[in-house]
Amino acid sequence: MIHFIGAGPGGEDLITVRGARLLGEADVIIYAGSLVNPALLKYKREGCVVHDSAGMTLEEVLSVMRETEAAGGDTVRLHTGDPALYGAIREQMDELDRLGLAYDVTPGVSAFSGAAAALQAEYTLPEVSQSVIITRMAGRTPVPEGEQLRKLAAHGCTMVLFLSTGLLEQVEEELLAGGYAPDTPAAIVYKATWPEERVYRCTVATLAQTAREHHVTKTALITVGGFLGDRYERSKLYDPAFTHGYREGKA
Ligand code: SAH
């Protein structure tokens, strides 16, 4: 059996209980060494063979999986955060389907959740934003025309940018062109939940400068929006005057 597992954003105790159990049972682990905290390998059992996928192709990854299956073993494919986001798991699953090899997926805590925790922030504040756009700046991997950053920016909602730390001049330009005011709060979260985590608060207009000043070039998320500001309305759910299925409101 092949298990795709979300490793979580970095902190070694932020993998799920199921993920840690499956890691401990694996005969072979293929992990994304460029982003997964190697400390997670402490969950592996003795004799387990470990491959770092950072230097491997899809074909090489699949061939390790096939060999392990042929020998009757279990493979864990360990992806950073949650495998469903920028994880390149679909192409692996499609090939496994073609080969008739069984697999399952264990979700993980995505870096965007880790970043909110690092910021001690809530992405969805009443009267500020009730939507989170997760996207990336177009780089060597193109982004479909309809998802150009300036078009998405027009919503003015909470935005989380993956894979964009090296392109912050363009990010700024696009966000401003889309309609965010230059002083809209923003934050760069470097290595959220890792021991070396850093949070740099700035504005949309100072993203590139802030990253330069602190030498942040990768493994960071860019978060943007009024959720990082001071103004919001309190929730209806916990308002004493609000009635809902579980509580009678008192004026
Ligand atoms: N599947 C992963 C994302 C993989 S894409 C997830 O759900 O989190 C890789 C990008 O994720 C990096 O370039 C960076 O932008 C972001 N990233 C991953 N881990 C991070 C962390 N701990 N802190 C900040 N950004 C992180």
Residues whose N, C-alpha, C, O or C-beta is under 5 A from the ligand:
A	BS01	SAH	P9 G10 T80 G81 D82 P83 L85 Y86 G87 S110 A111 F112 L161 F162 L163 S164 V189 Y190 K191 A192 T219 A220 L221
